[in-house]
Amino acid sequence: MAERVPFVTHQTFIGGRWRDAASGQRLPLLNPSDGSALAEIARGSADEVDAAVRAAQAARDGEWGRLTAAERGRALMAMGRKVLERADELARLEALDVGKPLRQGRADALALARYLEFYGGAADKIGGETIPYLNGYTALTWREPHGVTGHVVPWNYPMQIIGRSVGAALAMGNACVLKPAEEACLTALAIGRIADDCGLPAGALNIVPGLGEEAGAALSAHPGVQHLSFTGSVATGRLVQAAAARNTVPVTLELGGKSPQIVFADADLDAALPYLVNAGIQNAGQTCSAGSRILVERSRFDEVVQRLAQRVRALKAGPALADLDLGPLISQRQHGIVSRYLDLARDGGLAIAAQGEIVADAPAGGFYARPTLLAGVTPDHALAQEEIFGPVQVAIAFDDEADAIRIANGTPYGLVAGVWTRDGSRALRMARALRCGQVFVNNYGAGGGVELPFGGVGASGHGREKGFEALYGFSALKTVAILHG
Ligand code: NAD
């Protein structure tokens, strides 16, 4: 299945110009559905990062920095319209590059358009306040861009993550340097082309593909960057935060999770079951907010596991463009990680309650994993504690509300949680007690909600993106006190 990508992919986008990396070096991108070569990308280095930061600074000092908030908003909305026009093409690119089912690629393209519309519309609606102060004074605040913002993003939802972080940063008037992931960055480059086509002023958005330890580390450490937005693993997040600390700049960390979906005995199971499974297999489980732990009140545990198992057995994994329930994992490496967790389950004698299938005609070179439900896992087991980042869910029984809270809060992570109950008071008590950044009651929104502030606590990170909250994060508040008598 040799696929053609409809544009040149091996260049960086710096200061409005497409150019090769100075070293001429490139990195291969593989198609996860069959392991074939999909494209080559530039191997950007510290030199390209430095050029990109300078271009961004020049944009801030130049045309981009002179635009009014309304003009910036219009520019973002123009990009949003272009994304909608090209949604099918972007969906296909994302599906090929990440290995996700085509309809998920389409959902991601539409989410990108929504982010650009939302932040485009919000750009001129963020003001400050006047503050009652001493007699004879007028005190007021306004919001200013940080300046140059660095954005390091992972491979699992490139369009959504770029939309939410770059979209918000541009809306507030920052100029951005984006370092997409080396495993998947075709839609990041496509977004650069859309910005170019829409006439976004040169240098407002710069893109430097490359390796994390090279381009990513150089961007995180660059003294010309005034704010860092990092989405990825905990280990890398710590490195980025340390680099930010050396330059005393703020950093938003959107890291991993081991999010619980908590099912009480009074839950509407017919409504819950599709969510419970989908939150675990969406994007082949490679979702930061995957609902990977299913906590069920003991009196209905066996029934829920049995009904979940029925659904899991019916799941089919196959090539992205076949648009089945799930596609392959991103890489051979990720496949190895998921396989090791399944070996751990087998070696520990854990019950595999159900597995879905890999379709017979899935190409042998693809990185497929069978969706798997494990039952009878103790809350402190590695499989119930660690982020697997694959289509593996564990079911755990709990006794009462207090027990559910203890188990739910009992990992280092705290990103998202779901609560299923018909008892409104209990839903509110749970929402208050859960240690995480988002709680969904009688639904689950893995990745969703352009309007909803998103981010974690603990090992899941800090800072918030999405919604209006992101606009505060991507700006600095200035207070002005005027003595006029
Ligand atoms: P990763 O940390 O390996 O890579 C993420 C990005 O960081 C990539 O662009 C990579 O090139 C770059 N990078 C790697 N080393 C770097 C370094 N030394 N300095 C600077 N940048 C570096 O993460 P991953 O394995 O690609 O992504 C999966 C992780 O991301 C999971 O833990 C997942 O939960 C998390 N994630 C979180 C969110 C969220 O919003 N909270 C969203 C998606 C993914």
Residues whose N, C-alpha, C, O or C-beta is under 5 A from the ligand:
A	BS01	NAD	V152 V153 P154 W155 K179 P180 A181 E182 G210 L211 G212 E213 G216 A217 S220 T231 G232 S233 V234 T236 L239 E254 L255 G256 G257 T287 C288 S460
